């Protein structure tokens, strides 16, 4: 009970202080206004009258009717910033502004992702462009040559994947009815039908679904959604390529315009750090592409030797998955193993043995040497950065996390540590 009464008393004292502060903030000090108007105040500090000061040149003459409050406005002092009304109003305004910015960032998430991917692609291709420029080739011609080579590579990948997907998909569609007949003719399916009348129930359920309008609309909506996703993905790929081309052409001007915003006293330092960060980012992207390409080529050779079907398409998928840090190579190996298992279990065993050996060589020999020459990021930082990036932005975050960590590590080594040593 004593604690409750003490809390109530403290709350009452707080409310009285707030009300007194609010009243004081809105009170007009009449003595200051009278002095400014050239009139005597009622009493001095000791209670006695004070001599009337001489009116200044700007003081109103008696009888003019000018209100002394007009010189100070309607309030003599600004609003008390400790007022509950002031705190609540500006706090609510800040909260609404934060919610609006967060909503806007959510709507722009796809656009920001496309811009980031295009920027990293431009940084990955820029070292090749710079080498061609150093050999005397004009930058527009260098950009055209590098970008043309990129389009040739993408076209070659598409020519390997698309025909295989189309041919195998059509073959699967033609063989689908026969697969269904073979499945229904198996012994365990006949036993299930004999004991539980499974085929008749499945036929009745299928007939009911085909006559259900909501089910048909859902299937059609799913097909339209898949088509829309394919069109959206194709448009995004085209947008990334166009943005990367523009960034490659105008990258030096963009850098100079950005550096011009930095004060002249720090411009050279900021420029050197930024160039090193962008070099590391581009080198990381190039190194990751090199490792994934090597994995795809060796996987294609292995699948041809073992006799795994769809070797070209699977090699392309292994290379694309290899761009994802940490888990990409494992996902590619699992995909090839599953395809080989359905072909023949013995082939799947050979595939598993190959990938176990190859991943040890890649993790402990190839990748450390490539990454040490490109980004110089310790292994622990790489793992933590990839996990954090994947948790925040998914696959895109995992791709961008390691070069971002490389930039932050450079700032730590070149800025924070020297500053602490000199402090």
C-alpha positions in Angstrom: 0.0 0.0 0.0 2.9 2.4 0.8 4.4 1.7 -2.6 1.0 2.5 -4.3 0.6 5.8 -2.4 4.2 6.7 -3.1 3.8 6.1 -6.8 0.6 8.1 -6.9 2.3 11.0 -5.1 5.2 11.0 -7.5 2.8 11.0 -10.5 0.9 13.9 -8.9 4.1 15.9 -8.5 5.0 15.2 -12.1 1.7 16.4 -13.4 1.8 19.6 -11.3 5.3 20.3 -12.7 4.2 19.8 -16.2 1.2 22.0 -15.8 3.3 24.7 -14.2 5.8 24.5 -17.1 3.0 24.7 -19.6 1.5 27.8 -17.9 4.9 29.4 -17.7 5.6 28.8 -21.4 2.4 30.6 -22.4 2.7 33.5 -19.9 3.6 37.0 -21.1 6.3 38.8 -19.1 4.6 42.2 -18.8 7.7 43.9 -17.3 9.8 43.1 -20.4 7.1 44.4 -22.7 6.8 47.6 -20.7 10.5 48.2 -20.8 10.5 47.6 -24.5 7.6 50.0 -24.9 9.4 52.7 -22.9 6.9 52.6 -19.9 7.8 52.3 -16.2 7.2 49.0 -14.6 5.1 48.7 -11.5 7.9 48.1 -9.1 11.6 47.4 -9.1 13.4 44.4 -7.5 13.2 46.1 -4.1 9.5 47.1 -4.4 10.3 50.8 -5.1 9.5 52.5 -8.3 12.1 52.8 -11.0 12.8 55.9 -13.1 11.1 56.1 -16.4 13.5 55.4 -19.2 13.7 57.7 -22.1 11.7 56.5 -25.0 13.8 55.2 -27.9 13.4 56.1 -31.5 11.4 53.0 -32.3 9.1 53.3 -29.2 5.5 54.1 -29.9 4.3 57.6 -28.8 1.6 57.8 -26.2 -1.9 57.8 -27.5 -1.0 56.1 -30.8 -2.9 53.0 -29.6 -0.1 50.6 -30.7 -0.2 47.3 -28.6 3.3 46.5 -27.2 2.4 42.8 -27.9 2.7 43.5 -31.6 6.5 43.6 -31.3 6.6 40.1 -29.9 3.6 38.4 -31.4 0.9 36.8 -29.4 3.2 34.7 -27.2 6.3 36.1 -25.5 8.3 32.8 -25.4 8.5 29.8 -27.6 6.4 26.7 -26.8 8.0 24.6 -24.0 9.6 21.6 -25.6 9.0 19.5 -22.5 5.2 20.0 -22.9 3.3 16.8 -23.3 1.5 18.3 -26.3 4.8 19.1 -28.0 6.3 15.7 -27.3 3.2 13.8 -28.4 2.6 15.8 -31.6 6.2 15.5 -32.9 6.5 11.9 -31.7 3.4 11.0 -33.6 4.6 12.9 -36.7 7.9 11.1 -36.6 6.2 7.7 -36.3 3.9 8.4 -39.2 6.9 9.5 -41.3 8.8 6.3 -40.4 5.8 4.1 -41.3 5.4 5.9 -44.6 9.1 5.4 -45.5 9.0 1.8 -44.5 6.0 1.2 -46.7 7.7 3.0 -49.6 10.8 0.9 -49.2 8.6 -2.3 -49.3 7.0 -1.2 -52.6 10.4 -0.4 -54.1 12.0 -3.7 -52.9 11.9 -5.2 -56.4 13.3 -2.1 -58.0 16.1 -1.8 -55.5 17.0 -5.5 -55.9 17.2 -5.1 -59.7 19.4 -2.0 -59.3 21.7 -3.8 -56.9 22.1 -6.8 -59.2 22.8 -4.5 -62.1 25.4 -2.6 -60.1 27.2 -5.7 -59.0 27.2 -7.1 -62.5 28.7 -3.8 -63.8 31.4 -3.9 -61.1 32.2 -7.5 -62.1 32.6 -6.6 -65.8 34.4 -3.3 -65.1 37.9 -4.8 -64.5 37.8 -6.4 -68.0 36.7 -3.1 -69.5 39.5 -1.3 -67.7 42.1 -3.8 -69.0 40.9 -3.2 -72.6 41.0 0.6 -72.0 44.5 0.3 -70.7 45.5 -1.3 -73.9 44.3 1.7 -75.9 40.8 0.7 -76.8 38.1 3.5 -76.3 35.8 2.8 -73.4 32.6 2.6 -75.5 34.2 0.0 -77.7 35.5 -1.9 -74.7 32.0 -1.9 -73.1 30.5 -3.1 -76.4 33.0 -5.9 -76.7 32.6 -7.1 -73.1 28.8 -6.8 -73.1 28.7 -8.6 -76.5 30.7 -11.5 -75.0 28.3 -11.6 -72.0 25.3 -11.9 -74.4 27.1 -14.7 -76.3 27.7 -16.6 -73.1 24.0 -16.2 -72.0 22.9 -17.2 -75.5 25.1 -20.4 -75.4 23.6 -21.3 -72.0 20.1 -20.8 -73.3 20.8 -22.9 -76.3 22.0 -25.7 -74.1 19.1 -25.6 -71.6 16.0 -24.6 -73.6 16.2 -27.3 -76.3 16.7 -30.0 -73.7 13.9 -28.7 -71.5 11.5 -28.5 -74.5 12.4 -31.9 -75.9 12.4 -33.7 -72.6 9.1 -32.0 -71.6 7.4 -33.0 -74.8 8.7 -36.6 -74.4 7.4 -36.7 -70.8 4.0 -35.4 -71.9 3.8 -38.1 -74.6 4.9 -40.9 -72.3 2.7 -39.7 -69.4 -0.3 -41.9 -70.2 1.9 -45.0 -70.5 3.5 -44.2 -67.2 0.1 -44.0 -65.6 -0.9 -47.4 -67.1 2.3 -49.0 -65.9 1.7 -47.6 -62.4 -1.9 -48.9 -62.3 -0.7 -52.3 -63.4 1.8 -52.8 -60.6 1.1 -55.4 -58.0 0.9 -53.2 -54.9 -1.6 -50.9 -56.7 -3.9 -53.8 -57.6 -3.8 -55.0 -54.0 -4.8 -51.6 -52.7 -7.6 -51.5 -55.2 -8.8 -55.0 -54.2 -8.7 -54.2 -50.5 -9.8 -50.6 -50.3 -11.5 -49.9 -53.7 -8.9 -47.2 -54.3 -9.3 -46.7 -58.1 -13.1 -46.1 -57.9 -12.6 -43.6 -55.2 -9.9 -41.8 -57.1 -12.1 -41.7 -60.2 -15.0 -40.3 -58.2 -12.8 -37.7 -56.6 -11.3 -36.7 -60.0 -14.8 -36.4 -61.6 -15.9 -34.2 -58.7 -12.9 -31.9 -59.0 -13.4 -31.6 -62.8 -17.0 -30.4 -62.3 -16.0 -28.0 -59.5 -15.9 -24.5 -60.9 -13.7 -23.2 -58.0 -11.1 -25.9 -58.6 -11.0 -25.2 -62.3 -10.6 -21.4 -61.7 -7.8 -22.1 -59.2 -6.0 -24.3 -61.7 -6.4 -21.7 -64.5 -5.3 -19.0 -62.1 -2.2 -21.0 -61.2 -1.3 -21.4 -64.8 -1.8 -17.7 -65.5 0.3 -16.9 -62.4 3.1 -19.2 -63.6 3.0 -17.5 -67.1 3.0 -14.1 -65.5 6.0 -15.1 -63.3 7.9 -16.2 -66.4 7.2 -13.0 -68.2 8.1 -10.9 -65.1 11.4 -12.8 -64.7 12.3 -12.3 -68.4 11.5 -8.6 -68.1 13.6 -8.3 -65.0 16.6 -10.1 -66.6 16.3 -7.7 -69.6 16.1 -4.7 -67.2 19.2 -5.9 -65.3 21.2 -6.2 -68.5 20.2 -2.8 -69.8 21.0 -1.1 -66.4 24.3 -2.9 -66.3 25.2 -1.6 -69.8 24.3 2.0 -68.8 26.3 1.7 -65.6 29.3 0.3 -67.4 29.3 3.2 -69.9 28.9 5.9 -67.3 30.7 4.4 -64.4 33.6 6.9 -64.4 31.3 9.9 -64.5 29.1 8.4 -61.8 32.2 8.0 -59.6 33.4 11.5 -60.2 29.9 13.0 -59.5 29.7 11.0 -56.2 33.2 12.0 -55.1 32.3 15.7 -55.8 29.8 15.5 -52.9 32.6 14.8 -50.4 34.5 17.8 -48.9 37.8 18.5 -50.7 39.9 17.8 -47.6 38.7 14.2 -47.4 38.0 13.5 -51.1 41.2 11.7 -51.9 40.8 9.4 -48.9 37.2 8.6 -49.7 38.0 8.0 -53.4 40.8 5.6 -52.6 38.7 3.6 -50.1 35.8 3.5 -52.5 37.9 2.3 -55.4 39.4 -0.5 -53.3 35.9 -1.5 -52.1 34.6 -1.6 -55.7 37.7 -3.5 -56.8 37.1 -6.1 -54.1 33.4 -6.4 -55.0 34.2 -6.9 -58.7 37.0 -9.3 -58.0 34.7 -11.3 -55.7 32.0 -11.6 -58.4 34.6 -12.6 -61.0 36.1 -15.2 -58.6 32.7 -16.7 -57.7 31.9 -16.9 -61.5 35.2 -18.6 -62.1 34.7 -21.2 -59.4 31.1 -21.9 -60.5 32.2 -22.3 -64.1 35.0 -24.7 -63.2 32.4 -26.8 -61.2 30.0 -26.9 -64.1 32.7 -27.9 -66.6 34.1 -30.7 -64.4 30.6 -31.9 -63.6 29.8 -32.1 -67.3 32.9 -34.2 -67.9 32.0 -36.5 -65.0 28.4 -37.0 -66.2 29.6 -37.8 -69.7 32.0 -40.4 -68.4 29.5 -41.9 -66.0 26.6 -41.7 -68.5 24.2 -39.5 -66.6 21.3 -38.2 -68.8 20.8 -34.5 -69.5 24.5 -33.7 -68.8 24.5 -30.3 -70.5 21.4 -29.0 -68.8 22.5 -30.3 -65.4 25.9 -28.8 -65.8 24.4 -25.4 -66.5 22.2 -25.7 -63.4 25.2 -26.8 -61.3 27.0 -23.7 -62.5 24.1 -21.3 -61.7 23.6 -22.9 -58.2 27.4 -22.6 -57.6 27.0 -18.8 -57.6 25.2 -19.1 -54.2 27.7 -19.1 -51.4 28.0 -22.0 -49.0 25.0 -24.1 -50.1 25.0 -23.7 -53.9 27.5 -26.4 -54.8 25.8 -28.8 -52.4 22.4 -28.1 -54.0 23.9 -28.8 -57.5 25.4 -32.0 -56.3 22.2 -33.2 -54.8 20.3 -32.4 -58.0 22.7 -34.5 -60.2 22.7 -37.3 -57.6 18.8 -37.5 -57.7 18.8 -37.6 -61.6 21.5 -40.3 -61.6 19.7 -42.4 -59.0 16.5 -42.6 -61.1 18.7 -43.6 -64.0 20.7 -46.2 -62.1 21.7 -46.4 -58.4 25.2 -47.4 -59.2 25.7 -44.1 -61.2 24.3 -42.2 -58.2 27.0 -43.8 -55.9 29.7 -42.7 -58.3 28.3 -39.2 -58.5 28.2 -38.9 -54.7 31.9 -40.1 -54.4 32.9 -37.6 -57.1 31.2 -34.6 -55.4 32.5 -35.4 -52.0 36.1 -35.4 -53.3 35.6 -32.4 -55.5 34.0 -30.2 -52.8 36.8 -30.9 -50.4 39.3 -29.8 -53.1 37.2 -26.7 -53.9 36.6 -25.7 -50.3 40.2 -26.1 -49.1 42.3 -25.5 -52.3 40.5 -23.7 -55.0 38.2 -21.3 -53.2 40.6 -20.0 -50.5 43.2 -19.1 -53.1 40.7 -17.4 -55.4 39.1 -15.5 -52.5 42.3 -14.6 -50.9 43.5 -12.8 -54.0 40.1 -11.1 -54.5 38.4 -10.0 -51.3 40.7 -11.2 -48.5 37.8 -12.0 -46.1 38.4 -14.5 -43.3 36.4 -17.7 -43.4 34.4 -17.0 -40.2 33.4 -13.6 -41.6 32.4 -15.2 -44.9 30.1 -17.8 -43.1 28.5 -15.2 -40.8 28.0 -12.7 -43.6 26.4 -15.3 -45.9 24.0 -16.5 -43.1 23.0 -12.9 -42.2 22.5 -11.9 -45.8 20.5 -15.0 -46.5 18.3 -14.4 -43.5 17.6 -10.8 -44.5 17.3 -10.9 -48.3 17.3 -14.6 -49.3 19.4 -15.7 -52.2 20.1 -12.1 -53.2 21.3 -11.3 -49.7 23.6 -14.3 -49.6 25.1 -13.2 -53.0 25.7 -9.7 -51.8 26.7 -10.3 -48.2 30.4 -11.3 -48.8 31.4 -8.3 -50.9 29.6 -6.0 -48.4 31.5 -7.7 -45.6 34.7 -7.1 -47.6 33.9 -3.4 -47.8 33.1 -3.1 -44.1 36.3 -5.0 -43.2 38.3 -2.6 -45.3 36.8 0.4 -43.5 37.6 -1.3 -40.2 41.2 -1.9 -41.1 41.9 1.5 -42.9 39.7 3.9 -40.8 38.6 2.7 -37.4 41.8 0.9 -36.3 44.2 3.8 -37.3 41.9 6.3 -35.6 41.9 4.3 -32.4 45.7 4.1 -32.5 46.1 7.8 -32.9 43.5 8.7 -30.2 
